[in-house]
């Protein structure tokens, strides 16, 4: 997979959770709410990454990233990570909440008729 490996994994995460949107999660249909959930946390971790990279605490294996860097030497893939993974998490959370609400509405019986 090489240089695209990180991007391929992120793409797979999006593709695996995308059906949840169509199943009723409605996360992408509320972009302002999603941004309020993801942006603050992403910023904290991006600053943390920038500080760790600048201090030499860690870096990224060049054989697994494209080489496209944002300011402070943060790889594009890392920025996408802090967006994609939380979005996938929110999608999953919303779908679990919908499922639990449906179960409660049916009287808490799962798999019985």
RAMOBEL-V346747 format. One record per helix or strand of 2 or more residues. SS is the DSSP state (H for helix, E for strand). FROM is the first residue (numbers start at 1). TO is the last residue. If there is no record, write none. Layout:
# RAMOBEL-V346747
ss=SS from=FROM to=TO
ss=SS from=FROM to=TO
This chain:
# RAMOBEL-V346747
ss=H from=2 to=25
ss=H from=31 to=54
ss=H from=62 to=64
ss=H from=71 to=73
ss=H from=76 to=105
